[in-house]
């Protein structure tokens, strides 16, 4: 559940637990559900279903990555969690506390915490509520599939940036389901991509010009832009093959 990643914008993936509930149009073709629930029958997706914590061996891997990064003088990215959501309401709070402790114990890693529940971040990192604070080496991202999600969540992510001071903020516009108009509250890093087929769910097509529109807006706003993939992983047009990273402290 944790190894060098095939995801283009990160170095490693780490899953502290597995399982989730669909809460966004982006979830319709969830690859994690297709893999862990439908193919391997490891967990059941949905509200009220148990999340499964991964084992101790898996939890030790970031310690190894951190040691290697320190020796090499690098700061690799760790995407957490590709098969779950860190800020899921149905996750045992102690699991999240343990995760924040692990992140804090690996300062040579840059942790990418991507969530579809950006509204939970402030309260779930509030010490006054008994939670562990967001570590300084964590970046916070929100999944944004269309304009309504951007309009709903951009200020929540902005509040996280202003109040918790993460390393940086990012938005995963994947799958991008419609044209999205950004503004000055857009996150520091814009990651986008098309959908792939997942079991019976067929990928929804994205007009390449919608990716170009995000690219151009990112440039105008001074945001880093990363084009991950086209619909069904078709070849990326040369003019869209832009893979920038944000400046990280």
C-alpha positions as CSV (number, residue, x, y, z in Angstrom):
1,X,0.0,0.0,0.0
2,X,3.0,2.3,-0.1
3,X,5.8,2.4,-2.6
4,X,7.5,4.4,-5.3
5,X,4.5,5.8,-7.1
6,X,3.2,5.5,-10.7
7,X,1.3,8.8,-10.2
8,X,3.2,11.4,-12.2
9,X,3.1,14.2,-9.8
10,X,4.5,12.4,-6.7
11,X,7.4,10.3,-5.7
12,X,5.7,7.9,-3.3
13,X,2.2,7.0,-2.3
14,X,1.2,6.1,1.3
15,X,-2.1,4.7,2.4
16,X,-2.6,4.8,6.2
17,X,-6.0,3.1,5.7
18,X,-8.3,2.0,2.9
19,X,-11.9,2.8,2.2
20,X,-14.1,5.8,1.6
21,X,-17.6,7.1,0.7
22,X,-18.4,8.8,-2.6
23,X,-19.1,12.5,-2.1
24,X,-18.3,14.2,-5.4
25,X,-19.1,13.8,-9.2
26,X,-15.4,13.1,-9.4
27,X,-16.0,9.9,-7.4
28,X,-18.3,8.3,-10.0
29,X,-15.4,6.4,-11.6
30,X,-13.4,5.9,-8.4
31,X,-10.3,3.8,-9.3
32,X,-9.7,3.0,-5.6
33,X,-13.2,1.5,-5.2
34,X,-12.8,-0.5,-8.5
35,X,-9.4,-1.8,-7.2
36,X,-10.0,-2.4,-3.5
37,X,-13.7,-3.2,-3.4
38,X,-14.7,-4.6,-6.7
39,X,-11.5,-6.4,-7.8
40,X,-9.8,-7.5,-4.5
41,X,-12.9,-7.4,-2.2
42,X,-10.7,-6.0,0.5
43,X,-13.1,-3.3,1.8
44,X,-16.6,-2.2,1.1
45,X,-17.1,1.4,-0.1
46,X,-19.8,3.6,1.4
47,X,-21.2,5.3,4.5
48,X,-21.2,3.1,7.6
49,X,-18.7,0.7,6.2
50,X,-15.5,-0.1,8.1
51,X,-12.2,1.5,7.0
52,X,-9.2,-0.8,7.1
53,X,-6.0,0.4,8.6
54,X,-2.8,-0.8,6.9
55,X,-0.2,-2.8,8.7
56,X,2.9,-1.8,10.7
57,X,5.3,-2.7,7.9
58,X,3.5,-0.3,5.6
59,X,3.6,2.5,8.3
60,X,7.4,2.1,8.6
61,X,8.1,2.8,5.0
62,X,7.9,6.6,5.3
63,X,10.6,6.4,7.9
64,X,12.9,4.7,5.4
65,X,12.0,7.2,2.7
66,X,12.8,10.1,5.1
67,X,16.2,8.6,6.1
68,X,17.1,8.2,2.4
69,X,15.9,11.8,1.6
70,X,18.0,13.2,4.4
71,X,21.1,11.4,3.2
72,X,20.5,12.5,-0.4
73,X,19.6,16.1,0.5
74,X,16.2,15.8,-1.3
75,X,12.6,16.4,-0.3
76,X,10.5,13.8,-2.2
77,X,6.7,14.1,-2.4
78,X,4.4,11.6,-0.6
79,X,0.8,11.4,-1.8
80,X,-1.5,10.4,1.1
81,X,-4.0,8.7,0.7
82,X,-4.7,7.4,-2.8
83,X,-7.2,4.7,-1.5
84,X,-8.9,6.7,1.2
85,X,-9.4,10.3,2.5
86,X,-7.4,11.6,5.4
87,X,-10.3,13.9,6.5
88,X,-13.1,11.2,6.2
89,X,-15.6,11.6,9.0
90,X,-15.8,7.9,9.4
91,X,-12.1,7.3,10.2
92,X,-11.1,6.6,13.8
93,X,-9.7,9.9,15.1
94,X,-6.7,8.1,16.7
95,X,-5.7,6.9,13.2
96,X,-5.5,10.4,12.0
97,X,-3.6,11.4,15.1
98,X,-1.1,8.7,14.4
99,X,-0.8,9.8,10.8
100,X,0.0,13.4,11.8
101,X,2.6,12.1,14.2
102,X,4.2,10.1,11.4
103,X,4.2,13.2,9.1
104,X,5.9,15.2,11.8
105,X,8.5,12.5,12.4
106,X,9.5,12.6,8.6
107,X,10.5,16.2,8.1
108,X,12.5,15.5,4.9
109,X,9.3,14.4,3.1
110,X,6.7,16.7,1.6
111,X,3.3,15.2,2.4
112,X,0.5,15.9,-0.1
113,X,-2.9,15.5,1.7
114,X,-5.6,15.6,-0.9
115,X,-9.2,15.5,0.2
116,X,-12.7,15.7,-1.1
117,X,-13.8,17.0,2.3
118,X,-11.8,20.3,2.5
119,X,-14.4,21.6,4.9
120,X,-13.2,19.1,7.6
121,X,-9.6,20.2,7.6
122,X,-9.8,23.1,10.0
123,X,-11.7,21.3,12.7
124,X,-9.8,18.0,12.3
125,X,-6.5,19.8,12.9
126,X,-7.7,21.9,15.8
127,X,-5.9,21.2,19.1
128,X,-8.8,22.7,21.0
129,X,-10.9,19.8,19.8
130,X,-8.2,17.3,20.8
131,X,-6.7,16.9,17.4
132,X,-3.1,16.9,16.2
133,X,-2.0,20.1,14.5
134,X,-1.1,20.1,10.8
135,X,2.6,19.4,10.5
136,X,4.8,22.0,8.8
137,X,5.8,19.6,6.0
138,X,2.3,19.0,4.9
139,X,0.5,20.5,1.8
140,X,-3.3,20.5,1.6
141,X,-5.2,19.9,-1.6
142,X,-8.8,19.7,-2.6
143,X,-10.4,17.7,-5.5
144,X,-12.3,20.0,-7.8
145,X,-14.0,18.5,-10.8
146,X,-16.2,21.3,-12.1
147,X,-17.1,25.0,-11.6
148,X,-19.7,24.4,-8.8
149,X,-17.1,22.5,-6.7
150,X,-14.6,25.3,-7.3
151,X,-17.1,28.0,-6.3
152,X,-18.0,25.9,-3.2
153,X,-14.6,25.0,-2.0
154,X,-12.0,27.5,-3.1
155,X,-12.6,29.8,0.0
156,X,-12.4,26.8,2.3
157,X,-9.0,25.9,0.9
158,X,-8.0,29.6,1.1
159,X,-9.0,29.6,4.8
160,X,-6.8,26.6,5.4
161,X,-3.9,28.4,3.7
162,X,-4.3,31.5,5.7
163,X,-5.0,29.8,9.1
164,X,-3.0,26.6,9.1
165,X,-0.1,27.8,6.8
166,X,0.5,24.5,5.0
167,X,3.6,24.2,2.9
168,X,1.4,25.1,-0.1
169,X,-2.1,24.4,-1.3
170,X,-3.1,22.5,-4.4
171,X,-6.1,21.5,-6.4
172,X,-6.6,18.2,-8.2
173,X,-8.8,19.0,-11.2
174,X,-9.0,15.3,-12.1
175,X,-11.2,14.2,-13.6
176,X,-11.8,17.7,-15.0
177,X,-15.5,17.4,-16.0
178,X,-16.1,21.0,-17.3
179,X,-14.4,24.3,-17.9
180,X,-13.4,25.9,-14.6
181,X,-12.8,29.7,-14.2
182,X,-10.2,30.4,-11.6
183,X,-9.7,33.6,-9.5
184,X,-7.2,35.1,-7.1
185,X,-8.1,32.5,-4.5
186,X,-7.0,29.6,-6.7
187,X,-4.5,27.1,-5.0
188,X,-0.7,27.4,-5.5
189,X,-0.6,24.2,-7.6
190,X,-3.1,23.3,-10.3
191,X,-3.0,19.5,-11.2
192,X,-5.3,18.4,-13.9
193,X,-6.1,15.3,-16.0
194,X,-8.8,13.3,-17.8
195,X,-10.6,10.2,-16.6
196,X,-9.9,6.6,-17.4
197,X,-12.2,3.6,-17.7
198,X,-12.8,1.9,-14.4
199,X,-14.7,-1.4,-14.6
200,X,-18.2,-0.7,-15.9
201,X,-17.7,3.0,-15.6
202,X,-16.6,4.5,-18.9
203,X,-14.4,7.6,-18.9
204,X,-16.2,10.9,-19.4
205,X,-14.6,12.9,-22.2
206,X,-12.9,16.2,-21.4
207,X,-12.4,18.8,-24.2
208,X,-8.6,19.5,-24.4
209,X,-9.4,23.2,-24.6
210,X,-10.7,23.0,-21.0
211,X,-7.2,21.8,-20.0
212,X,-5.6,24.7,-22.0
213,X,-7.9,27.1,-20.3
214,X,-6.6,26.0,-16.9
215,X,-3.1,26.1,-18.1
216,X,-3.5,29.7,-19.4
217,X,-5.2,30.9,-16.2
218,X,-2.5,29.3,-14.1
219,X,0.2,31.2,-16.0
220,X,-1.8,34.5,-15.6
221,X,-2.3,33.9,-11.9
222,X,1.3,32.8,-11.2
223,X,0.3,29.3,-10.3
224,X,2.2,26.1,-11.1
225,X,0.5,23.9,-13.6
226,X,0.8,20.1,-14.0
227,X,-0.9,18.2,-16.9
228,X,-1.1,14.6,-15.8
229,X,-3.1,12.8,-18.5
230,X,-5.7,13.1,-21.2
231,X,-9.0,11.2,-21.2
232,X,-8.3,7.4,-21.3
233,X,-4.6,8.3,-21.3
234,X,-4.5,9.5,-24.9
235,X,-1.2,11.1,-25.9
236,X,-0.8,14.6,-24.4
237,X,-0.6,17.3,-27.1
238,X,2.8,19.0,-27.1
239,X,1.4,22.4,-26.1
240,X,-0.2,20.8,-23.0
241,X,2.8,18.9,-21.8
242,X,3.5,21.3,-18.9
243,X,4.6,19.8,-15.6
244,X,5.5,22.4,-13.1
245,X,5.9,22.1,-9.3
246,X,5.2,24.7,-6.7
247,X,7.9,26.3,-4.7
248,X,8.1,24.5,-1.4
249,X,9.7,25.9,1.8
